[in-house]
């Protein structure tokens, strides 16, 4: 969509960097939330990711309205996931997320 546009090279570089950064954060969120059981760190991750998605919508809009519009459902999903992450963090006992607390399976064996 953007390769045939005549825009500032630096702005294009920044746009691509924002996109890559939000994708890296997207990739990192699932392991943080599910594998490492760190909804606190995952919330920071997904919050920054959502801000970068908003930035993508605006920077993509410079090149193509269609490209920007295609990011809007992703932004909506990210907003919902951020809210769910927040609710999970606030409604659960923080001790569940500490590493030094044995898991329920290990406690049953003791």
Secondary structure as GFF3:
##gff-version 3
##sequence-region A 1 110
A	DSSP	alpha_helix	9	30	.	.	.	ID=ss1
A	DSSP	pi_helix	31	35	.	.	.	ID=ss2
A	DSSP	alpha_helix	39	63	.	.	.	ID=ss3
A	DSSP	alpha_helix	65	91	.	.	.	ID=ss4
A	DSSP	three_ten_helix	94	97	.	.	.	ID=ss5
A	DSSP	alpha_helix	104	109	.	.	.	ID=ss6
###
